[in-house]
């Protein structure tokens, strides 16, 4: 368990689909936290952690290498928590998805590959890469 409360994801695949849509269509993105909650009701647990005060989208382009760094406090908290645990701490929902792929091999069907993409996009995006 980390010391800093994190955004809790209820449905990683649904969140991944939403993030993919936002990346392709800027007009579909929520403009504020109220709209964010409306769009993600049932996908993300609300209320959000108390440290979340606003909403910002950052999207790179093909001309600039964008390296999005996590907040220092989150990175330190995650590093401390991760290194003190065995095994590597993954959310249960991700473990279940990864186990299904481990059992059946890497995703081969279009649907299985899409599911893996959605889950990975959601995890990396919502956890601030930390």
C-alpha positions as CSV (number, residue, x, y, z in Angstrom):
1,X,0.0,0.0,0.0
2,X,1.3,3.4,-0.9
3,X,1.1,6.4,1.5
4,X,-0.4,8.7,-1.1
5,X,-3.9,7.8,-2.1
6,X,-4.3,7.0,-5.8
7,X,-7.0,7.3,-8.3
8,X,-8.9,3.9,-8.1
9,X,-9.9,2.3,-11.4
10,X,-13.0,0.1,-11.4
11,X,-12.8,-0.9,-15.1
12,X,-9.4,-0.6,-16.8
13,X,-10.7,-1.6,-20.3
14,X,-13.4,1.0,-20.2
15,X,-11.0,3.7,-19.0
16,X,-8.5,2.7,-21.8
17,X,-11.3,3.0,-24.4
18,X,-12.1,6.5,-23.0
19,X,-8.5,7.6,-23.0
20,X,-8.0,6.4,-26.6
21,X,-11.1,8.3,-27.6
22,X,-9.8,11.5,-25.9
23,X,-6.4,11.1,-27.7
24,X,-8.1,10.9,-31.1
25,X,-10.8,13.6,-30.4
26,X,-9.9,16.6,-28.3
27,X,-13.5,17.8,-28.3
28,X,-14.5,14.6,-26.4
29,X,-12.3,15.4,-23.4
30,X,-13.9,16.6,-20.2
31,X,-13.3,20.4,-19.6
32,X,-13.2,20.1,-15.8
33,X,-13.4,17.7,-12.9
34,X,-17.2,17.8,-12.9
35,X,-17.4,16.7,-16.5
36,X,-14.6,14.2,-15.8
37,X,-16.7,12.5,-13.1
38,X,-19.7,12.4,-15.4
39,X,-17.7,10.7,-18.2
40,X,-16.0,8.2,-15.9
41,X,-18.8,7.3,-13.5
42,X,-18.6,3.6,-12.9
43,X,-15.2,3.5,-14.5
44,X,-13.2,5.3,-11.8
45,X,-14.0,5.5,-8.1
46,X,-15.3,8.9,-6.9
47,X,-14.6,11.0,-5.0
48,X,-11.0,11.3,-6.3
49,X,-8.2,11.6,-3.9
50,X,-8.1,14.9,-2.0
51,X,-4.9,16.0,-3.7
52,X,-6.6,16.2,-7.1
53,X,-7.6,19.8,-7.5
54,X,-7.8,20.2,-11.3
55,X,-7.6,18.5,-14.7
56,X,-5.0,18.8,-17.4
57,X,-4.5,16.9,-20.7
58,X,-1.1,16.8,-22.2
59,X,-0.7,15.4,-25.7
60,X,2.5,15.2,-27.7
61,X,3.0,15.3,-31.5
62,X,5.2,13.6,-33.9
63,X,7.8,16.4,-34.0
64,X,8.6,16.6,-30.3
65,X,9.6,13.8,-27.9
66,X,7.3,14.4,-25.0
67,X,8.6,12.8,-21.8
68,X,5.8,13.1,-19.2
69,X,7.3,12.8,-15.7
70,X,5.3,11.8,-12.7
71,X,5.1,14.1,-9.7
72,X,8.1,13.7,-7.4
73,X,6.0,12.7,-4.4
74,X,4.2,10.0,-6.3
75,X,7.4,8.6,-7.7
76,X,9.0,8.5,-4.3
77,X,6.0,6.9,-2.7
78,X,5.7,4.3,-5.5
79,X,9.4,3.5,-5.3
80,X,9.3,3.1,-1.6
81,X,6.2,0.9,-1.7
82,X,7.3,-1.2,-4.7
83,X,10.7,-2.0,-3.3
84,X,9.3,-3.1,0.1
85,X,7.0,-5.7,-1.3
86,X,7.1,-9.1,-2.9
87,X,5.9,-9.6,-5.6
88,X,5.6,-6.5,-7.6
89,X,2.3,-4.8,-6.6
90,X,-0.2,-4.7,-9.5
91,X,-3.9,-3.9,-9.1
92,X,-5.9,-7.1,-9.0
93,X,-7.8,-6.3,-12.2
94,X,-4.5,-6.0,-14.0
95,X,-3.1,-9.2,-12.6
96,X,-6.3,-11.0,-13.8
97,X,-5.8,-9.6,-17.3
98,X,-2.1,-10.4,-17.4
99,X,-2.7,-13.9,-16.1
100,X,-5.2,-14.6,-18.8
101,X,-2.6,-13.7,-21.4
102,X,0.1,-15.7,-19.6
103,X,-2.1,-18.7,-19.7
104,X,-3.1,-18.4,-23.3
105,X,0.1,-16.7,-24.5
106,X,0.4,-13.2,-25.8
107,X,-2.8,-11.8,-27.3
108,X,-3.2,-13.1,-30.8
109,X,-6.8,-12.2,-31.8
110,X,-7.7,-8.7,-32.7
111,X,-10.1,-8.5,-29.7
112,X,-7.5,-9.8,-27.3
113,X,-4.9,-7.3,-28.6
114,X,-7.4,-4.5,-28.2
115,X,-8.1,-5.5,-24.7
116,X,-4.4,-5.5,-23.8
117,X,-4.0,-2.1,-25.4
118,X,-6.9,-0.6,-23.5
119,X,-5.7,-2.0,-20.2
120,X,-2.1,-0.8,-20.7
121,X,-3.2,2.7,-21.8
122,X,-5.5,3.1,-18.8
123,X,-2.9,1.9,-16.3
124,X,0.0,4.0,-17.5
125,X,-2.1,7.1,-18.0
126,X,-4.1,7.1,-14.8
127,X,-1.2,6.1,-12.5
128,X,0.9,9.1,-13.7
129,X,3.5,6.6,-14.8
130,X,4.4,6.0,-11.1
